[in-house]
């Protein structure tokens, strides 16, 4: 029975994210989510009472993944190879499972910023950034590390660039740029 409940919650989350991306968070109603799922509103309310509960449940999973990755990343040595692996793992998070959430965050920035979820995700991403360039280091190197992560995030949302590329090709290009940004080299301007 618990398996069915989990499957239903995951279906609701997936369909809600599709609608949020298509119509926008503010314009999507729970009634539309229920209709797309072909369930009644009371059945939907059994799992989620508000759109924010749906969004929070999705983001909580992502935040948990970020926490695990951040903990692992901070334990790594400060080497180019470790930074590359951190970037690979971030890209892995952004692949299929979390891509819809990143797309939502980019396409619905206003709505996302108004929720506590947006603040929590931003906190975790900033924490993860510190694993790519230790605080107190060269400012240019810290900035490049941050740009590397944002390249991966933006590379998971093809609509942002308006490039007619398959998602996998854009993600690969984003990884190439990200790796270049964290390569061992003297910061520019020195």
LOVONU-55751 format. One record per residue (C-alpha): residue number from 1; residue in one letter; x, z, y. Coordinates in steps of 0.25 Angstrom, whole numbers. Example, Ala and Ser with C-alpha at 12.3 -4.5 7.8 and 13.67 -1.06 7.14 Angstrom:
 pos code     X     Z     Y
   1    A    49    31   -18
   2    S    55    29    -4
! end
This chain:
 pos code     X     Z     Y
   1    X     0     0     0
   2    X    11     3    10
   3    X    17   -11     7
   4    X     4   -17    11
   5    X     4    -9    24
   6    X    18   -13    27
   7    X    15   -27    25
   8    X     3   -27    34
   9    X    11   -20    45
  10    X    22   -31    44
  11    X    12   -42    44
  12    X     6   -36    57
  13    X    20   -35    63
  14    X    23   -49    60
  15    X    10   -55    65
  16    X    10   -46    77
  17    X    24   -51    81
  18    X    20   -65    79
  19    X     8   -63    88
  20    X    17   -56    98
  21    X    27   -67    98
  22    X    16   -78    99
  23    X     6   -72   109
  24    X    15   -61   116
  25    X    13   -46   113
  26    X     4   -43   124
  27    X    -6   -55   121
  28    X    -6   -51   106
  29    X   -17   -42   101
  30    X   -19   -34    89
  31    X   -31   -42    86
  32    X   -23   -54    85
  33    X   -13   -48    76
  34    X   -24   -44    67
  35    X   -31   -58    67
  36    X   -17   -64    64
  37    X   -16   -55    52
  38    X   -30   -57    48
  39    X   -33   -42    48
  40    X   -42   -33    56
  41    X   -38   -25    68
  42    X   -40   -12    61
  43    X   -31   -17    50
  44    X   -21   -20    60
  45    X   -23    -6    67
  46    X   -20     1    54
  47    X    -6    -4    55
  48    X    -4    -5    70
  49    X   -13    -1    82
  50    X    -6    -8    93
  51    X     3   -20    95
  52    X    14   -10   100
  53    X    13    -3    86
  54    X    16   -17    80
  55    X    27   -20    89
  56    X    33    -6    87
  57    X    33    -7    72
  58    X    40   -20    72
  59    X    50   -15    82
  60    X    53    -2    75
  61    X    58   -10    63
  62    X    67   -18    72
  63    X    72    -6    79
  64    X    75     1    65
  65    X    83   -11    61
  66    X    90   -11    75
  67    X    93     4    72
  68    X    99     1    59
  69    X   107   -10    64
  70    X   112    -2    76
  71    X   117     9    67
  72    X   124     0    58
  73    X   130    -8    70
  74    X   136     4    77
  75    X   143     8    64
  76    X   151    -5    64
  77    X   165    -7    69
  78    X   166   -14    83
  79    X   171   -27    77
  80    X   166   -42    79
  81    X   162   -42    64
  82    X   153   -30    66
  83    X   147   -36    79
  84    X   144   -49    71
  85    X   137   -41    60
  86    X   129   -33    70
  87    X   124   -46    76
  88    X   121   -52    62
  89    X   113   -40    59
  90    X   106   -40    72
  91    X   103   -55    70
  92    X    98   -51    56
  93    X    88   -42    62
  94    X    83   -53    71
  95    X    81   -63    60
  96    X    67   -64    54
  97    X    62   -50    54
  98    X    64   -46    69
  99    X    64   -59    75
 100    X    49   -58    79
 101    X    52   -45    86
 102    X    63   -51    94
 103    X    55   -63    97
 104    X    44   -53   102
 105    X    53   -45   110
 106    X    58   -58   117
 107    X    45   -64   119
 108    X    37   -51   123
 109    X    48   -44   131
 110    X    38   -38   141
 111    X    29   -32   130
 112    X    41   -28   122
 113    X    47   -20   133
 114    X    34   -12   135
 115    X    35    -6   122
 116    X    44     5   117
 117    X    48    -4   106
 118    X    56   -13   116
 119    X    64    -1   121
 120    X    67     4   107
 121    X    72   -10   103
 122    X    80   -12   115
 123    X    87     2   113
 124    X    90    -2    98
 125    X    96   -16   102
 126    X   104    -9   113
 127    X   109     1   103
 128    X   113   -11    94
 129    X   120   -18   105
 130    X   130    -6   106
 131    X   135    -9    92
 132    X   139   -23    96
 133    X   148   -18   108
 134    X   151    -3   109
 135    X   146     3   122
 136    X   157     5   132
 137    X   164    -8   129
 138    X   166   -20   137
 139    X   154   -24   145
 140    X   155   -38   142
 141    X   156   -36   127
 142    X   144   -26   127
 143    X   136   -37   134
 144    X   140   -48   124
 145    X   136   -39   113
 146    X   122   -37   119
 147    X   121   -52   121
 148    X   124   -54   107
 149    X   113   -46   102
 150    X   103   -52   112
 151    X   108   -66   107
 152    X   103   -62    93
 153    X    90   -57    99
 154    X    87   -69   107
 155    X    92   -78    96
 156    X    80   -73    87
 157    X    70   -77    98
 158    X    71   -93    99
 159    X    60   -93   109
 160    X    69   -86   119
 161    X    79   -98   120
 162    X    70  -110   119
 163    X    79  -116   109
 164    X    73  -125    98
 165    X    82  -118    87
 166    X    77  -112    74
 167    X    78   -97    74
 168    X    89   -96    64
 169    X    98  -106    73
 170    X    95   -98    85
 171    X    98   -85    78
 172    X   112   -91    73
 173    X   115   -96    87
 174    X   112   -82    93
 175    X   121   -75    82
 176    X   132   -85    86
 177    X   131   -81   101
 178    X   130   -66    97
 179    X   142   -66    89
 180    X   150   -73   100
 181    X   146   -62   109
 182    X   151   -51   101
 183    X   164   -58    97
 184    X   177   -51    99
 185    X   182   -56   112
 186    X   187   -51   125
 187    X   174   -49   134
 188    X   173   -60   145
 189    X   179   -57   158
 190    X   191   -50   152
! end
